[in-house]
Amino acid sequence: MPVGPVNLTIINEGARRGFKWAVLIGSARATMDLIYCTIAFTGFSSFLRSALSKTSMEVFTFVFMLFLA
């Protein structure tokens, strides 16, 4: 788990106020991540419906996989 500002806050508040606060902060972070993902997927789904963007993404993915192999 990478150490970032939210993880440091969870560790700090968990040490100061206890496990309950750490769980509350972790739950809030998970909820916000879910909201961000929902917004992102909703926005990208309308973008990827066009044939040109879908084809370009498929070609880019194919070339990238060839590069990795």
N, C-alpha and C positions, 0 to 999 in steps of 0.2 A: 504494500500500500504506500504510494508516494506521499511524502510529507508536504502538505500544502497548508494554506491559511485555515481552511475549515477543519482539517484534521488536527492542527495545532490548537484550535479553539476547543475542539472536542476533548482533547487530552487535558488542556488547561482547566476547563470548566469541570471536567470529571474529577480532577484532582482537588479543585477548590470546593465544589458544591456537592459532588457525589455522582453516583452512577445515573440517577434519574435525569439530571441535567444533560449529561453526555448523550443519553438515549434520545432526549427531546431534540437536541441539536442535530444528531444524526438522522432522526426521522424528518426533520424540516429540510435537511439537505437532500435526502432521498425524494421527498415530495417535489422540491424545486427541480431536481434532475428529471423527474417524470414529466413535469410541466414543460420544461425546455425541450425534451425529446418529442413530446406531443406536438408542440408548435413547429419544431423543425420538420418532422415527418409530414405534417399537414401542409406546410409550405412547399416541400420538395415533391409531394405527390402530384400537385397540379403542374409543377415544372416538368416532371418526367413523363407526363402524358403525351407530349408532342413526340412525333416519330423522330425528328432530327436530334433532339436532346437524348432520347433513349438510345439511338444508334451510336451517337458520339460517345456516350458513357460505356456502351458495350465494346466499342473499338478501343477506347482508352484502357479499359480493364483488361482486355485481351493482350494488348501490347505490354502493359505493366506486368502481367503474369508471365509473359515470355521473357521479359527482362529479369524477373526474379528467378526463373528457372535457369 
